[in-house]
Amino acid sequence: MQKNLIVTSSPHLRSSRTTRSIMMEVCLALAPAGIAGIVLFGWNALAIMITSVLSCVVSEYAFQRINHRKILIGDWSAVVTGLLLAYNIPANAPLWIPLVGGIIAIVLVKQCFGGLGGNFMNPALTARAILFVSWAGIMSNYPATRYMTDAASGATPLVQIAGGQSPNLMDLLLGNCGGVLGETCKIAILLGGIYLIVRGIVDWRIPVFFIGSAFLCYLIQDGFSVAMMEILSGGLLLGAFFMATDYVTCPMSGLGRIIMGIGCGVLLFVIRSYASYVEGCSFAILFMNVMTPLIDRFTAGRLFGEVKKNG
């Protein structure tokens, strides 16, 4: 019986998943944190999310149209960037903040470096860092949630810990604390993050070693209680599950991803503990984004199927 054999060059991995399907699942995983943000902070949180997503999508379409490139807004990557950017903005920020942030994330960070797959830093985090440096007053003005007993205080748990206070762990889990729009409700973030790991969308190594290394550092320095509060405060969980795991800006190998996770966790601990800035998650991830090519250089596996050039 005659069979037709097709011989092709490597790689020989095949997957039914497309960029669009992956990004749609990431949006689904981000939905609980977004819903929690609306419940906790009100309808302005929804307005920020819509503005951020529209800014990213329109910016991508306009840039590709002007430069006569293939229009790729249908892959949903701009939607994911818009949601992540919105989640890193205070819920009481004016709408021009996510509008400007979306343009920075897509045009400056993503498209100017070649589009999806070409950027060397996470677009949403880079835009957030630029917004923070440019408009620190707005980006560090965190509103109180609807359910906080002291409505006059939107102090974040990290500020409270730095001041010697002990935030309630249940408030941290439920999100009844100050912070940016999408980082407060840790239960919602954990649900989305676990979903991505179970579905095989993200590699478990980065979030596990990110969270684990940060926890270990705090455990050694401050004990179990403070370590738990630090893990459940700020943007650590959101960053570990949804931003440090970005396909484009994280290492390719398993060992490289372990190194990145540990690097993010240790850097976050150092910035929070010894710098004047009480957060540090965004800058830890961005620093490791820049280190990714170097990590890949020493940890990437051997490539099979290469053809050597003559001479």
QUIRASUL-V151032 format. One line per field, one symbol per residue. burial: # if it has 16 or more other C-alpha atoms within 10 Angstrom, else .. A space follows every 50 residues. Layout:
# QUIRASUL-V151032
burial: ???
This chain:
# QUIRASUL-V151032
burial: .....................######.######.######..####### ###########.##.......##.###################.#.#### #######.###...#...###########.#......########..... ...######.#.....#...###.################.##.##.... ##################.......##.##################.### ##.####################....#########.##.###.##..## ...........
